[in-house]
Amino acid sequence: MNDDDMLQLAELDSDNRMPAADGKSPQNAKELEAVYDIPVQVSAVLGRATMQVSQLLKLGRGAVVELDRKVGEAIDIYVNNRLVARGEVVVVDDRLGVTMTEIVKSERS
């Protein structure tokens, strides 16, 4: 992953730069090096399902749980439990991955 890819997860201001605490925008990724080693939790949510505990207990090996998403519909990408993007599932060698197709801008309160 290069520096430009890492910046895609940041919430961007109107100039497509991540706002700094002092109100000035960093001019390049080098100015953000202090935060590169901070761990974050990234989750890709394929879909959700709701069921009663009694139904859950009846599930066995090979059971299929129907999710609330359709095939080909975008999945949600969360960083530290905050929705930041939507994307698609991809296969890289023998592993699953996610490619971001849309950055979700949230309004700060």
C-alpha positions, 0 to 999 in steps of 0.5 A: 500500500502506498502513501496515497492509498492510505490517505483515501481512508481519511475524511477529506476537506473540500480541497481533498486533503485531510484537515489538521488539528490547527486548521491547516491542511497537510501538504503531503503524506510525509506530514502524516507520518506520526499517525502511520503506526496507530493500529485501526480495526477495519471491517468489511460487512457483507450483510446482516441478518436478524433471527431469534435465539431459538432459530440460531440454536437450530442452525447446523453445519451447512446451514445458510443464513440469508443476508439483507444484501443482494449479489453485486450490491456494495458492502460496507467498510468500517474503520474503528466501527465508523462507516468510511467507504463502500466497496466490492469483494475481490479475490487476490490469489487464494484470499478474499479482499475488498476494493473501495468504490466509494468514500462515505463522507459523514457530517461531524457534529 
